[in-house]
Amino acid sequence: MEKTIILTKSYDIDSRLTALGVDRDFVIRVATQAAMARNESVSIDPCNAAGQLAYISGVREIRQSLLQIGWEIDRTDNIEGTINPVTGVKILYQNVDQACAPREPKAISAKGTAVERMVNKTPFLFDYMQDEFLQQTNVGAWFLCVSVNGDDKIRAELSRPLTIENNQFGVFAERIFVLNDDLFNNIEHDDKHDSPSDTYEVNISRK
């Protein structure tokens, strides 16, 4: 049984993002740029054009924002990421079906073996192997998950998966809900709208 920590309260969101070396504006900027790029596709384009444009724009905006503050391009195992060389935090862009929902986001494109190697931890058989097991836990790879429903429903979360199962996200360790309503409501977010239970843990069993 794994527990997923989900952050939705402004103070907790901002504090956790700061610890990772980014902020709320960064996530919103990436999400909105990806959404605008998606809208550039037209009916005669290939059917996956909208997703491809969003992905390219999302990766580009992540790098334009982070490279200037010391992050670096990372292409380990041919996976396009952007990494902080000091902390080891790596951020990857991901189109998903629905971000900031009670259930885990599902990647639009299947996750391959390279991503599985990056994320998954190897189970340990004996107690003395626990330290090595914990060292293998994914603590560095975060996915900036963006979903678009219509013209104004842009949702985005920055989340850290613990497993890839059947070419899809499995259990998450942390999910930070940054953009979870229509665009303008989130940019003009007011803490008074947060409920007392905005930070919570959800028990998630392995699939």
Secondary structure, 3 states (H helix, E strand, C coil): CEEEEEECCHHHHHHHHHHHCCCHHHHHHHHHHHHHHHCCCCCCCCCCHHHHHHHHHHHHHHHHHHHHHCCEEECHHHCCEEECCCCCCEEEEEEECCCCCCCCCCECCCCCHHHHHHHCCCCCCCHHHHHHHHHHCCCCEEEEEEEEECCCEEEEEEEEECCEECCEECCEEEEEEEECCCHHHHHCCCHHHCCCCCEEEEEECCC
